[in-house]
Amino acid sequence: MIFAVVTWVAANGMGERDRVIMGGENGRGVNRMELLSPKVDFVFKRIFGAEENKDVLVNFLNAVFEDSGEPLVADVEILNPFLDKEALTDKLAVLDVKARTESGTLIDVEVQLWNHRDMEKRTFYYWAKLFESQLKEGESYFKLHKAVTINVVDFTYIETDRYHSTFHLREDTTGILLTDLAEIHFIELPKLRERSVGFERRLVRWMLFFTAKTKEQLEGLAMGDPAIRKALTTLEFLSQDEEARRLYEERMKGLQTYLADMEGARQEGREEGRKEGRKEGDREARRALAKNFLGMGLTVEQVAKGTGLTRNEVEAIRREMGDDQ
């Protein structure tokens, strides 16, 4: 039994670079339509978490496992095919896809749209929750099976030029594997764009599916690849469905509100930091002046009055000066 978590994270929310236009000749005409982005967690869940798309999810997972030399899966049972519409407006809600393979493998596919800047902690926390969820109170540890997290991110994160990094629990010196129960993947899309890669790798094709900018690019990827063809068909259907687009906009509004709140908090933090920095700089300047006054032979009282420091602070500075001599 193997557990897996797949996380999609986009660097800076949604923008022009996330749009795919399809339509008439040269993208013009009455049939022109903007495709929803498969990088948005709502869309990702509808493509990979639908009962009728189990084969698409299996293909994507096997693309990841194949690229890292891990065992492949043959089939999955999707455990949460229903979408909680209330979660769409909750900016902190997680829209995930939970599934189990025919051998008992548990898979949790999680999609995020922003860089939390603590991805290693976040992914390990969700891995731990997934691993712990296997046992009920009083059950034996022998029932525990492998748990895997897969983070697909739209920004560079790991200090390597590889677009796919895989981590296990190993002894630092010898590299001996402690256990195969823990496995973490990072798939970094920008690194793929910076390199010349072939289409023969399934993982590369899926990464290009997420980053495609035109219908022609998507059609090229789908040619000869039934899984991507089916994913594209689902994406086109969702993009033409008014209710799906409405839910998509609700989700985007919640996510963008979160991003705005985070940016506001960072701005406030930077301003507070500047204020604290100014206070600290003023204090250090007064301490330096106090040392000069003490060196000139002024009394503690005179120095305190001239610098605005307290008597105790000046006494401490004088002791420091005595220790340095």
Secondary structure, DSSP 8 states (H G I E B T S, - for coil): -EEEEEEEE-SB---GGG-EEE-SGGG-STT-EEE--TTSHHHHHHHHSSGGGHHHHHHHHHHHHHHTT------EEES--S--GGGGG-TT---EEEEEETT--EEEEEE--B--S-HHHHHHHHHHHHHHTT--TT--GGG--EEEEEEEESS--SSSS-SEEEEEEE-TTT--EEEEEEEEEEEEHHHHHTS---TTSHHHHHHHHHH--BHHHHHHHHTT-HHHHHHHHHHHHHHH-HHHHHHHHHHHHHHHHHHHHHHHHHHHHHHHHHHHHHHHHHHHHHHHHHHHHHHTT--HHHHHHHH---HHHHHHHHHHHHHH-
